[in-house]
Amino acid sequence: MNALPRHHHGASGVAGPLLYLRRSHAVALGEWVEIRMPDRSPWRGQVIDAGREVTVIQVLEETVGLAPAQATITLTGEEASTVVGRELLGRAFNGIGSPIDGLPAPVGEATRPIWGAPLNPVRRARPADFIETGISAIDGMNTLVRGQKLPVFSGPGLPGLELAARIVEQARAPRDEAFAVVFVGIGITARETDAFLERFDRSGARERSVLYLNQTRDPTIERLLAPRVALTQAEYLAFELGMHVLVVIADLTHYCEALREIATAREEIPGRRGYPGYMYSDLASIYERAGVLTGRLGSVTQIPILTMPDDDITHPIPDLTGYITEGQVVLSRDLHRKGVFPPVDVLPSLSRLMNAGIGEGKTRPEHRAWANQLYASYARGCEARLMAAIVGEAGLSPVDRRALAFSERFETAFVGQGERRRGIEATLESGWQLLEELPREDLTRLSDAAWAARSARATAGAAE
């Protein structure tokens, strides 16, 4: 872009964080704007609507003291861009890419526009491997595949941010390939910001991570920019440097609230629950930047974490997210009350690309049958729990009592792993140990081939 700056004296009006400019020409969406008033430092803004009659500018700071008729507005001709490169690993930035770690601004290897386009479907490669998060309920039951978008549906008071931090610390490519994590905190508090920085320093995860931390006190527009700045860095690491990049975004609910706030200020006709009607396409412009490209070594994988208001999975944010992404990991309030961490409810959780990331050469050939049996046995135990609430445990059949006991052990010993990180081998072994406590006649989802693979592996382990 880089057009010459254009100066305008006086704007037609201001409404909250929005400034309205008439009779402007050759304006580009996302263009940076400088707004000056006498005897004070300038405001910075960005064009969010380049209309034929009116240009809408989102001001990045409080507009108190801004008199639109007296302001000088400069359209800089510069598009919203960010510095990218390997040098950013280990650094922490705010939502627009400015350093917050006390170090100088990075030089980087390139400058890229943040309004990147979704990956071209024609150039997408089929996902064929997985990323190990260290969380058994994800790696074993809802495997995360490279290039996938797998959101976590949390709720108020549930440890969604804690799970995000664990994934940042524990995730890795299983074959020691070049791997990096880009973490985006949207609308987090100053205390949470300090806690993330201290925690990642202590765990050593900071060295292979780039952190973009947008705080609640930051301007609203920064919440909309933060994930795009982060994804621009992730795309460079993945498709220019050949790294496998995991992007963890928390909390997408704050992003959508910012989208609604700006739409309200623009007096747009609201959609469901006051959110703008274009929220679906806006979220898709973020989610669809994940993927694997044909002929490129790297990949971009996303784990967006969002808080469902009132635990309502039909709320517009999780509802629209579910349409765009390939599955979901749902956190359970009942498991959280029991002290299970991470409180992942495996029954409504789903990874639609799981089969592409497991099996021979990736995990174990019996992984799919193993997961199916765990699902079936746990589902039967949950049904037995409901029945026991009516007739009492003594009224259950022996098979139902075994299933009920299995469900309790599954929640505490498999899903609930506490502070421990489990690799994929430890996850599979933990599940096998639970299944082997049940009689063979209860394990109808396991084929003879799966049992043979299990026996051969156990024999080889004993020999070693």
Secondary structure as UniProt FT lines:
FT   STRAND          6..9
FT   STRAND          13..15
FT   TURN            16..17
FT   STRAND          18..22
FT   TURN            29..30
FT   STRAND          31..36
FT   TURN            38..39
FT   STRAND          43..50
FT   STRAND          54..59
FT   TURN            64..65
FT   HELIX           68..70
FT   STRAND          72..79
FT   STRAND          81..84
FT   HELIX           86..88
FT   TURN            89..90
FT   STRAND          92..93
FT   TURN            95..96
FT   STRAND          110..113
FT   HELIX           121..123
FT   HELIX           136..139
FT   TURN            140..141
FT   TURN            146..147
FT   STRAND          152..154
FT   TURN            156..157
FT   HELIX           160..170
FT   TURN            174..175
FT   STRAND          179..188
FT   HELIX           190..203
FT   HELIX           205..208
FT   STRAND          209..215
FT   TURN            216..217
FT   HELIX           220..239
FT   TURN            240..241
FT   STRAND          244..250
FT   HELIX           252..265
FT   TURN            266..267
FT   HELIX           272..274
FT   TURN            277..278
FT   HELIX           279..287
FT   TURN            288..289
FT   STRAND          291..293
FT   TURN            294..295
FT   STRAND          299..307
FT   HELIX           309..311
FT   TURN            313..314
FT   HELIX           316..324
FT   STRAND          327..331
FT   HELIX           333..337
FT   TURN            338..339
FT   STRAND          344..351
FT   TURN            352..353
FT   HELIX           354..357
FT   TURN            360..362
FT   TURN            365..366
FT   HELIX           367..391
FT   HELIX           393..395
FT   HELIX           398..409
FT   HELIX           410..415
FT   TURN            418..419
FT   HELIX           424..435
FT   TURN            436..437
FT   HELIX           440..442
FT   TURN            444..445
FT   HELIX           448..463
//
